[in-house]
Amino acid sequence: MTLQELFDVLSNNPSITLFYFIALPLTAYLCGVMGKGEGHTSPWKYVYCVLLYMAAIPGIFAVFLNVYLFLFERQSVMRMNLFTQVLPIITMLVTFFIIRKNVDLNLIPGFDRLSGLVMIVAIVIGLMWILDRTRIFAITFIPFQYVILILIAAIVGLSFGWNKLSSTR
């Protein structure tokens, strides 16, 4: 199964997608009501961790899928699929907002790793976009010291993101 076939299945059966992306914020809201003021304690912070990851992984994927489709594939905004490109981002933001009202997100286990993952993927997509737009003859017009500075900045950015992703608390 290809990614396009998966998106077609999700678009043709919107009830599954809608249930998942509506259930996440509702579950976060119910957890906030039931565990009011106890979000930092042991059972609740792990429930919030699962909810955050269940919302963040499709949301982050949708953000970078949109970036890829608009920058590399030159897809029109009018052809966006609401179930696979918009709804995961909205659900991620709403779920984060609801959970943040009950607990500090820095107290959630593994939340700092999500920002490292986002940073690594953003740097890689940025480098891919630069390489896609740069022609071989254009590199020869750039002074060599600037090429070295760009490579050093990319390596430092990747190592910083990797350290943030692999750091343990």
Sequence and secondary structure as in RCSB ss.txt:
>XXXX:A:sequence
MTLQELFDVLSNNPSITLFYFIALPLTAYLCGVMGKGEGHTSPWKYVYCVLLYMAAIPGIFAVFLNVYLFLFERQ
SVMRMNLFTQVLPIITMLVTFFIIRKNVDLNLIPGFDRLSGLVMIVAIVIGLMWILDRTRIFAITFIPFQYVILI
LIAAIVGLSFGWNKLSSTR
>XXXX:A:secstr
  HHHHHHHHHH HHHHHHHHHHHHHHHHHHHHHTTT TTSHHHHHHHHHHHHHHHHHHHHHHHHHHHHHHTS  
 GGG  IIIIIHHHHHHHHHHHHHHHHS GGGSTTHHHHHHHHHHHHHHHHHHHHHHH  HHHHHHS HHHHHHH
HHHHHHHHHHHHHHHH   
